[in-house]
Amino acid sequence: MSRYWSDVTKSLTPYVPGEQPKVADLVKLNTNENPYGPSPKVLAAIREQAGDGLRLYPDPESTPVREAVARWYGDIEAEQVFVGNGSDEVLAHVFLALLKHERPILFPDITYSFYPVYCQLYDIAYETVPLTESMEIRREDYLRPNGGIIFANPNAPTGRALALAEVERIVAGNPESVVVVDEAYVDFGAESAVPLISRYANLLVVQTLSKSRALAGLRVGFAIGQVELVEALNRVKNCFNSYPLDRLALAGATAAIEDREWFERTRQVVIESRAKLTADLAALGFEVLPSATNFVFVRHPRHDADELARQLRSRDIIVRHFRQPRIDQYLRITVGTDEQCGALVAALTAMFG
């Protein structure tokens, strides 16, 4: 059927998401899902909306979610919030609305692998900026002419976070271009750049409810910036899909943002589990990068990463292995429950014999 494809479709190399195996009883540590589930208030809110009202279109402006985000941060207005069907859709609109210019955009050579896919889809020129040998972003590398900058903080898949002062230096050093900070994992140990928004018209922060609020299955993401940037995103959204969030997602997302107690309790458990997992893996000889996320990025000096992933899979444990330069000897391991992490460590201990 490829004879009917457009030239653009033929040229695409699509993003490959983490595997979602349809096998029961796996220890699934490959896609950074939250092991503790959403707030019970989320489930109650969704049930309340699952009625006759589904015959009506949802709010095209996602007003309840935007207002909840504004209340969460306290020093922003709902008009500064843009909501989409997962942060991937938000990012897609960001690339088209704010990053398609004559000069190439900049992002790290090791980062979220959707970024080059968006560039290919929208015909956006880009240059990758190498991370340091210790897998860190170096702000000086981004202080040069560009058509825009995007980076994840904390970075994925490395897990390392850039200090807020360094983020600000990148934003302040590029007043003529938009700087997008993708904060999918920020709640697990990094400092958000949202407080900088009032001072910098060129800063856009993107977040998701998939990780720290355990709503990967609901697909809700948002961006925060000054009104001019948000208006650009709305223009693109309303040429693409005026109703990105359904009624169930609107209700569930709003409840998730409002339940601070559940958010704080579950993210703290993940942080504590990460510390234990890091220590256990280090005791087995792994090099573990400092992580501010709900995963760890590790390598072992005496064991091939691909072979380790294969052996773990044979024991019904799946982790993520990236077959790309510089990181092909690393594994990305989601921080699961203590029981799941214990099963991983026990399996590795047995494998190392």
QUIKAWO-V875072 format. One record per backbone hydrogen bond with DSSP energy under -1.0 kcal/mol. NH is the residue of the N-H (numbers start at 0). CO is the residue of the C=O. E is the energy in kcal/mol with one decimal. If there is no record, write none. Layout:
# QUIKAWO-V875072
NH,CO,E / NH,CO,E
This chain:
# QUIKAWO-V875072
3,0,-2.1 / 4,1,-1.4 / 9,5,-2.1 / 10,6,-1.5 / 26,315,-2.8 / 27,25,-1.0 / 28,317,-2.4 / 41,38,-1.2 / 42,38,-1.4 / 43,39,-2.1 / 44,40,-2.1 / 45,41,-2.3 / 46,42,-2.3 / 47,43,-2.0 / 48,44,-1.1 / 50,48,-2.3 / 53,50,-2.0 / 54,51,-2.0 / 55,52,-2.0 / 61,58,-1.4 / 65,61,-2.2 / 66,62,-2.7 / 67,63,-1.9 / 68,64,-2.5 / 69,65,-2.2 / 70,66,-2.3 / 71,67,-2.2 / 72,68,-2.0 / 73,69,-2.5 / 79,76,-2.0 / 80,77,-1.9 / 81,222,-2.8 / 83,220,-2.6 / 85,83,-2.1 / 89,85,-1.7 / 90,86,-2.9 / 91,87,-2.2 / 92,88,-2.2 / 93,89,-2.1 / 94,90,-2.7 / 95,91,-1.7 / 96,92,-3.0 / 97,93,-2.7 / 100,98,-1.1 / 104,124,-2.5 / 105,147,-2.3 / 106,126,-1.5 / 108,128,-1.9 / 114,111,-1.6 / 117,113,-2.4 / 118,114,-1.9 / 119,115,-2.2 / 120,116,-2.6 / 121,117,-2.6 / 123,118,-2.7 / 126,104,-2.7 / 128,106,-2.3 / 131,135,-2.5 / 134,131,-2.1 / 140,137,-1.6 / 141,138,-2.1 / 142,139,-1.3 / 143,141,-1.1 / 146,103,-2.4 / 148,177,-2.5 / 149,105,-2.2 / 150,179,-2.0 / 152,181,-2.2 / 154,159,-3.2 / 158,154,-2.1 / 166,162,-2.0 / 167,163,-2.7 / 168,164,-1.6 / 169,165,-1.7 / 170,166,-2.3 / 171,167,-3.3 / 172,168,-1.7 / 173,170,-1.4 / 176,173,-1.6 / 178,201,-3.1 / 179,148,-3.2 / 180,203,-2.6 / 181,150,-2.5 / 182,205,-3.3 / 185,182,-1.2 / 187,184,-1.9 / 188,185,-1.4 / 189,185,-1.7 / 195,192,-2.0 / 196,193,-1.9 / 198,195,-1.5 / 199,195,-1.1 / 202,199,-1.2 / 203,178,-2.4 / 204,223,-2.7 / 205,180,-2.5 / 206,221,-3.0 / 208,219,-2.3 / 213,210,-1.3 / 214,208,-2.0 / 217,214,-1.6 / 218,214,-1.2 / 220,83,-2.1 / 221,206,-2.4 / 222,81,-2.7 / 223,204,-2.8 / 224,79,-2.0 / 228,225,-1.1 / 229,225,-1.7 / 230,226,-2.7 / 231,227,-1.3 / 232,228,-1.6 / 233,229,-2.3 / 234,230,-2.0 / 235,231,-1.6 / 236,232,-2.9 / 237,233,-2.5 / 238,235,-1.6 / 239,236,-1.6 / 240,236,-3.3 / 249,245,-2.4 / 250,246,-2.0 / 251,247,-2.8 / 252,248,-2.8 / 253,249,-1.9 / 254,250,-2.1 / 255,251,-2.2 / 256,252,-2.2 / 257,253,-1.9 / 258,254,-1.4 / 259,257,-1.7 / 262,258,-1.8 / 263,259,-2.8 / 264,260,-2.4 / 265,261,-2.6 / 266,262,-2.1 / 267,263,-1.8 / 268,264,-1.6 / 269,265,-1.9 / 270,266,-2.3 / 271,267,-2.3 / 272,268,-2.5 / 273,269,-2.5 / 274,270,-1.7 / 275,271,-1.7 / 276,272,-2.9 / 277,273,-2.7 / 278,274,-2.0 / 279,275,-2.6 / 280,276,-2.6 / 281,277,-2.3 / 282,278,-2.0 / 284,281,-1.7 / 285,280,-2.2 / 286,298,-3.5 / 288,296,-2.4 / 291,158,-2.6 / 295,332,-2.5 / 297,330,-2.7 / 298,286,-1.7 / 307,303,-2.3 / 308,304,-2.5 / 309,305,-2.1 / 310,306,-2.7 / 311,307,-2.6 / 312,308,-2.1 / 313,309,-1.9 / 314,311,-1.1 / 315,312,-2.2 / 316,311,-2.1 / 317,26,-2.3 / 319,331,-2.3 / 323,321,-1.5 / 326,323,-1.3 / 329,326,-1.8 / 330,297,-2.8 / 331,319,-2.9 / 332,295,-2.9 / 333,28,-1.9 / 334,293,-2.9 / 340,336,-2.8 / 341,337,-2.3 / 342,338,-1.9 / 343,339,-2.0 / 344,340,-2.5 / 345,341,-2.4 / 346,342,-2.2 / 347,343,-2.5 / 348,344,-2.4 / 349,345,-2.1 / 350,346,-2.3 / 351,347,-2.4
